[in-house]
Amino acid sequence: MAPAGLMFLAITSVGWGFNWPATKFLIGELPPLTLRGTTGVIGAAVLALLALVRAQSLVVERRLWPRLVLYALLNVTGWMVLMGLALLWLSASEAALIAYTMPVWASLLALPVLGERPTLLRTIALVMAFAGLAAIMGGNGISASQEKLPGIIMALGGAFGFALGTVLAKKYPVLLPPIPAAAWQIGLGCVPITIVGLLVETTHWDRVTTIGWWLLVYSTVVQFCIAYVAWFAALARLPASVAVIGTMAVPVIGVVASAVALHEPLGPTQIAALLFTLAGVALATR
């Protein structure tokens, strides 16, 4: 398996993992659509500039536009909107864990769409990783209560959409280098979010704290500019099922980071589940 693909996958997992507590904190200072949309648009602009500096063309063939727009809607618009709103009902660790049920959906979709037959090793890895996640969920007391149900439904919807976009992108690639691909998908996906946010939300930028501004920089530069480029680079080098299973390190990082930064639960159950999940990820990416 390509070492470069695994390296890019690790960069993605770390970047997205730390973004969960960052976003949860920022939701307390900015409305979700405006927060997710504006950081994405700025991130896309920075990526486009970087592509031009590196002499990488941003030109897209006419035949590729439909799939590019579809992937932007599934991997960016749906994910950003649904996960951002889910955080209004769920803690950062709960949202991260539910969101990363997407390996289940990706594994199921990869069979009819890509013809990827699940190997015994990957099946064991998936079971191990989800056993770890289930333990963390139990430890955090996740329950489909009436109060949390909207957040759970939104997180699951975002997970399914991202998994579908990932599998389709493997079968029908956009044939662009990672930086231009990320710039276009993030830009196309976040512009409508920004427009709707500006129309329906009231934003008080003057109330953003110093920590909030630093986290906005992190969400823009690391989440969008670095982690998304690394994700597209990993997806180009690894099987879809391996890439998605590998991202199961994201909720583990998110849970630990949320415990440290936001004082969300992290006890013996979560630590044991952390080790279990990481073992599953390591097995899947061998």
C-alpha positions as CSV (number, residue, x, y, z in Angstrom):
1,M,0.0,0.0,0.0
2,A,1.4,3.4,-0.9
3,P,3.3,5.0,2.0
4,A,2.6,8.4,0.6
5,G,-1.2,7.7,0.7
6,L,-0.9,6.6,4.4
7,M,1.0,9.7,5.2
8,F,-1.6,12.0,3.6
9,L,-4.3,10.0,5.5
10,A,-2.6,10.6,8.8
11,I,-2.3,14.4,8.1
12,T,-6.1,14.4,7.3
13,S,-7.0,12.6,10.4
14,V,-5.0,14.9,12.7
15,G,-6.3,18.0,11.0
16,W,-9.9,17.0,11.1
17,G,-9.7,15.5,14.5
18,F,-8.6,18.7,16.3
19,N,-11.2,20.6,14.3
20,W,-14.1,19.0,16.2
21,P,-13.4,20.8,19.6
22,A,-12.4,23.9,17.7
23,T,-15.8,24.0,15.8
24,K,-17.7,23.2,19.0
25,F,-16.0,26.2,20.7
26,L,-16.7,28.5,17.8
27,I,-20.4,27.5,17.6
28,G,-20.7,29.4,20.9
29,E,-19.4,32.6,19.3
30,L,-20.6,32.4,15.7
31,P,-23.8,30.9,14.0
32,P,-23.0,27.6,12.3
33,L,-23.7,28.4,8.7
34,T,-21.8,31.6,8.7
35,L,-18.9,30.0,10.5
36,R,-18.6,27.0,8.2
37,G,-19.3,28.9,5.0
38,T,-16.9,31.8,5.5
39,T,-14.0,29.7,6.6
40,G,-14.5,27.5,3.7
41,V,-14.7,30.3,1.1
42,I,-11.5,31.8,2.5
43,G,-9.8,28.5,2.5
44,A,-10.8,27.8,-1.1
45,A,-9.4,31.2,-2.1
46,V,-6.1,30.5,-0.4
47,L,-5.9,27.1,-2.1
48,A,-6.7,28.6,-5.5
49,L,-3.9,31.2,-5.0
50,L,-1.5,28.4,-3.9
51,A,-2.4,26.4,-7.1
52,L,-1.6,29.4,-9.3
53,V,1.7,30.0,-7.4
54,R,2.6,26.4,-8.1
55,A,1.7,26.8,-11.8
56,Q,-1.2,24.3,-11.4
57,S,-4.1,25.0,-13.8
58,L,-7.6,25.7,-12.3
59,V,-9.2,25.0,-15.6
60,V,-11.9,22.2,-15.5
61,E,-13.0,20.3,-18.5
62,R,-16.7,20.9,-19.4
63,R,-17.5,17.2,-19.0
64,L,-16.1,17.2,-15.4
65,W,-18.3,20.0,-14.1
66,P,-21.4,17.8,-13.2
67,R,-19.3,15.4,-11.0
68,L,-17.3,18.3,-9.5
69,V,-20.5,20.0,-8.4
70,L,-22.0,16.7,-7.1
71,Y,-18.9,15.9,-5.0
72,A,-18.8,19.5,-3.7
73,L,-22.5,19.1,-2.5
74,L,-21.8,15.7,-0.9
75,N,-18.4,16.1,0.6
76,V,-18.5,19.8,1.5
77,T,-22.0,21.4,1.5
78,G,-23.9,18.5,3.1
79,W,-21.0,17.6,5.5
80,M,-20.4,21.2,6.7
81,V,-24.1,22.1,7.1
82,L,-25.3,18.9,8.8
83,M,-22.3,18.6,11.1
84,G,-22.3,22.2,12.0
85,L,-26.0,22.0,12.9
86,A,-25.5,18.7,14.7
87,L,-23.2,20.4,17.1
88,L,-26.1,22.5,18.4
89,W,-27.6,19.3,19.9
90,L,-24.5,17.1,20.5
91,S,-21.1,17.5,22.2
92,A,-18.0,17.6,20.0
93,S,-17.1,14.0,20.9
94,E,-20.7,12.7,20.3
95,A,-20.9,14.4,16.9
96,A,-17.5,13.1,15.8
97,L,-18.3,9.6,16.8
98,I,-21.6,9.5,15.0
99,A,-20.2,11.2,11.9
100,Y,-17.6,8.5,11.5
101,T,-20.1,5.8,11.0
102,M,-19.3,6.6,7.4
103,P,-16.9,3.6,6.9
104,V,-20.0,1.4,7.3
105,W,-21.8,3.3,4.5
106,A,-18.7,3.5,2.3
107,S,-18.0,-0.3,2.7
108,L,-21.6,-1.0,1.7
109,L,-21.5,1.4,-1.2
110,A,-18.1,0.3,-2.5
111,L,-19.5,-3.2,-3.3
112,P,-22.1,-2.2,-5.9
113,V,-20.4,1.0,-7.1
114,L,-16.7,-0.1,-7.2
115,G,-16.9,-3.8,-7.0
116,E,-14.4,-3.7,-4.1
117,R,-14.8,-7.1,-2.3
118,P,-14.3,-6.8,1.4
119,T,-11.2,-8.8,2.5
120,L,-11.1,-10.7,5.8
121,L,-8.5,-8.3,7.1
122,R,-10.5,-5.2,6.3
123,T,-13.6,-6.8,7.8
124,I,-11.8,-7.6,11.0
125,A,-10.4,-4.0,11.1
126,L,-13.9,-2.5,10.6
127,V,-15.3,-4.6,13.4
128,M,-12.4,-3.7,15.8
129,A,-12.7,0.0,15.0
130,F,-16.5,0.1,15.5
131,A,-16.2,-1.9,18.7
132,G,-14.0,0.9,19.9
133,L,-16.4,3.6,18.8
134,A,-19.3,1.8,20.3
135,A,-17.5,1.6,23.6
136,I,-16.8,5.4,23.5
137,M,-20.4,6.1,22.7
138,G,-21.5,4.0,25.7
139,G,-18.9,5.8,27.9
140,N,-20.2,9.2,26.8
141,G,-23.8,8.2,27.5
142,I,-25.0,8.7,24.0
143,S,-28.7,7.9,23.7
144,A,-31.2,8.6,21.0
145,S,-33.2,10.9,23.3
146,Q,-35.7,13.3,22.0
147,E,-33.4,16.2,22.7
148,K,-30.4,14.7,20.8
149,L,-32.4,13.1,18.0
150,P,-32.1,16.0,15.5
151,G,-28.3,16.1,16.0
152,I,-28.0,12.4,15.6
153,I,-30.0,12.4,12.3
154,M,-28.0,15.3,10.9
155,A,-24.7,13.6,11.8
156,L,-25.7,10.4,10.2
157,G,-27.0,12.2,7.1
158,G,-23.6,14.0,6.7
159,A,-21.8,10.7,7.2
160,F,-23.7,8.9,4.5
161,G,-23.3,11.8,2.0
162,F,-19.6,12.0,2.6
163,A,-19.3,8.2,2.1
164,L,-21.3,8.4,-1.1
165,G,-19.1,11.2,-2.4
166,T,-15.9,9.3,-1.6
167,V,-17.0,6.1,-3.4
168,L,-18.3,8.0,-6.4
169,A,-15.1,10.0,-6.6
170,K,-13.1,6.8,-6.9
171,K,-15.3,5.5,-9.7
172,Y,-15.6,8.8,-11.5
173,P,-12.6,10.9,-10.6
174,V,-12.4,14.7,-11.4
175,L,-8.8,14.2,-12.8
176,L,-7.4,17.3,-11.2
177,P,-4.3,17.7,-8.9
178,P,-5.2,17.7,-5.2
179,I,-4.8,21.4,-4.6
180,P,-7.1,22.6,-7.5
181,A,-9.5,19.8,-6.8
182,A,-9.8,20.9,-3.1
183,A,-10.1,24.6,-4.1
184,W,-13.0,23.9,-6.5
185,Q,-14.9,21.5,-4.3
186,I,-14.5,23.6,-1.1
187,G,-15.4,26.8,-2.9
188,L,-18.4,25.4,-4.8
189,G,-19.5,23.7,-1.6
190,C,-19.1,26.6,0.8
191,V,-20.4,29.6,-1.3
192,P,-24.1,28.6,-1.0
193,I,-23.6,27.9,2.8
194,T,-22.1,31.4,3.2
195,I,-24.9,33.1,1.2
196,V,-27.7,31.3,3.2
197,G,-25.8,32.1,6.5
198,L,-25.6,35.8,5.7
199,L,-29.3,35.9,4.8
200,V,-30.8,34.0,7.7
201,E,-28.2,34.3,10.6
202,T,-27.2,37.3,12.7
203,T,-23.4,37.4,13.1
204,H,-21.5,39.5,15.7
205,W,-17.9,39.3,14.6
206,D,-17.0,41.9,17.2
207,R,-17.9,39.4,19.9
208,V,-15.3,36.8,18.8
209,T,-12.7,36.3,21.4
210,T,-8.9,36.1,20.8
211,I,-9.0,32.3,21.1
212,G,-11.9,32.3,18.7
213,W,-9.9,34.2,16.1
214,W,-7.0,31.7,16.4
215,L,-9.4,28.8,16.0
216,L,-10.9,30.5,12.9
217,V,-7.4,30.5,11.5
218,Y,-7.0,26.9,12.3
219,S,-10.3,25.9,10.8
220,T,-9.5,27.8,7.6
221,V,-5.9,26.9,7.1
222,V,-5.6,23.4,8.6
223,Q,-9.1,22.0,8.1
224,F,-9.6,23.2,4.6
225,C,-6.2,24.1,3.1
226,I,-4.1,21.3,4.5
227,A,-6.4,18.4,5.6
228,Y,-8.7,18.5,2.5
229,V,-5.8,18.6,0.1
230,A,-4.2,15.6,2.0
231,W,-7.6,13.8,1.8
232,F,-7.8,14.1,-2.0
233,A,-4.2,13.0,-2.2
234,A,-4.8,10.0,0.0
235,L,-8.0,9.1,-1.9
236,A,-6.0,9.1,-5.2
237,R,-3.5,6.6,-3.8
238,L,-5.5,4.3,-1.6
239,P,-8.6,2.0,-2.1
240,A,-11.8,3.9,-1.0
241,S,-12.6,1.4,1.8
242,V,-9.1,1.7,3.2
243,A,-9.1,5.5,3.0
244,V,-12.4,5.8,4.8
245,I,-11.6,3.2,7.5
246,G,-8.3,5.1,8.1
247,T,-10.3,8.3,8.9
248,M,-11.7,6.5,12.0
249,A,-8.7,7.9,13.8
250,V,-10.5,11.3,13.5
251,P,-13.1,10.7,16.1
252,V,-10.5,9.2,18.5
253,I,-8.4,12.4,18.2
254,G,-11.6,14.5,18.4
255,V,-12.7,12.7,21.7
256,V,-9.3,13.1,23.3
257,A,-8.9,16.8,22.2
258,S,-12.5,17.6,23.3
259,A,-11.7,16.0,26.7
260,V,-8.6,18.2,27.1
261,A,-9.9,21.4,25.6
262,L,-13.7,21.3,26.5
263,H,-13.6,19.0,29.5
264,E,-15.8,16.4,27.9
265,P,-15.7,12.8,29.3
266,L,-12.5,10.8,29.0
267,G,-12.3,7.8,31.4
268,P,-11.0,4.2,31.3
269,T,-13.7,3.2,28.9
270,Q,-12.8,5.9,26.4
271,I,-9.1,5.1,26.7
272,A,-9.7,1.4,26.2
273,A,-11.9,2.2,23.2
274,L,-9.2,4.6,21.9
275,L,-6.6,1.8,21.8
276,F,-9.1,-0.6,20.2
277,T,-10.0,1.8,17.5
278,L,-6.4,2.7,16.7
279,A,-5.6,-1.0,16.4
280,G,-8.4,-1.5,13.9
281,V,-7.1,1.5,11.9
282,A,-3.6,0.1,11.9
283,L,-4.8,-3.3,10.7
284,A,-6.9,-1.8,7.9
285,T,-4.0,0.2,6.5
286,R,-1.5,-2.6,6.4
